[in-house]
Amino acid sequence: MDVLAATTGVTGSVGSIGYGLAAIGPGIGVGIVWAAYIQATARQPESAGLTRTYAFLGFALSEALALIGFVVPFVFGT
C-alpha cells in the first residue's frame, strides 16, 4: 500500500493527482513566457522577430517540465 494512500485515505491512481499538481507550474510558466513576449513586442515592435525565438524556446522548456511530470508517476509507480 502506498504511504500517501494509507495516510490520507486516497484510493485509485495517486499518480493522476500528482500529474494534476505538476501541470500547474508549467501552465503558469507558459502564461508568463507569452505575457513577456507580448509586453516586449508592444514596447519595441521591431524586435518581434528576435523575441519570438526566445518565446518559443521558453514555451518548449516549460512544456518539457509538464511532460516530465507526466512520465515520472509511470516510471516510479508501483
C-alpha positions as CSV (number, residue, x, y, z in Angstrom):
1,M,0.0,0.0,0.0
2,D,1.2,3.4,-0.9
3,V,2.2,5.7,2.0
4,L,0.1,8.6,0.8
5,A,-2.9,6.4,0.3
6,A,-2.5,4.9,3.8
7,T,-2.3,8.3,5.5
8,T,-4.9,10.3,3.6
9,G,-7.4,7.6,2.6
10,V,-7.0,8.3,-1.1
11,T,-7.6,5.3,-3.3
12,G,-7.1,4.9,-7.0
13,S,-4.4,6.4,-9.1
14,V,-2.4,8.8,-6.9
15,G,-0.2,9.5,-10.0
16,S,-3.1,11.3,-11.6
17,I,-3.3,13.7,-8.7
18,G,0.4,14.2,-8.9
19,Y,0.3,15.0,-12.5
20,G,-2.5,17.4,-12.0
21,L,-0.4,19.2,-9.4
22,A,2.7,19.0,-11.6
23,A,0.8,20.7,-14.5
24,I,0.1,23.8,-12.6
25,G,3.7,25.1,-12.7
26,P,4.3,24.7,-16.4
27,G,0.8,26.2,-17.1
28,I,1.8,29.3,-15.1
29,G,5.2,29.4,-16.8
30,V,3.8,29.3,-20.3
31,G,1.5,32.2,-19.4
32,I,4.4,34.2,-18.1
33,V,6.5,33.5,-21.2
34,W,3.8,34.7,-23.6
35,A,2.9,37.7,-21.4
36,A,6.6,38.8,-21.5
37,Y,6.7,38.3,-25.3
38,I,3.6,40.4,-25.8
39,Q,4.9,43.1,-23.5
40,A,8.3,43.2,-25.3
41,T,6.6,43.4,-28.7
42,A,4.3,46.2,-27.5
43,R,7.3,48.2,-26.2
44,Q,9.6,47.6,-29.1
45,P,7.8,46.2,-32.2
46,E,10.9,46.0,-34.4
47,S,12.3,43.3,-32.1
48,A,9.4,41.0,-32.5
49,G,11.3,38.5,-34.7
50,L,14.1,38.1,-32.2
51,T,12.0,37.9,-29.1
52,R,9.6,35.4,-30.9
53,T,12.5,32.9,-31.0
54,Y,13.1,33.3,-27.3
55,A,9.3,33.0,-26.6
56,F,9.1,29.6,-28.4
57,L,12.3,28.4,-26.6
58,G,10.8,29.4,-23.2
59,F,7.5,27.7,-24.2
60,A,9.2,24.5,-25.1
61,L,11.2,24.4,-21.9
62,S,8.1,25.0,-19.8
63,E,6.2,22.3,-21.6
64,A,9.1,19.9,-21.2
65,L,8.5,20.2,-17.4
66,A,4.9,19.2,-17.9
67,L,6.0,16.1,-19.9
68,I,8.4,15.1,-17.2
69,G,5.7,15.5,-14.7
70,F,3.5,13.2,-16.8
71,V,6.1,10.5,-17.2
72,V,7.5,10.4,-13.6
73,P,4.4,8.8,-12.0
74,F,4.5,6.0,-14.6
75,V,8.3,5.4,-14.1
76,F,8.2,5.3,-10.3
77,G,4.7,4.0,-9.9
78,T,4.3,0.6,-8.3
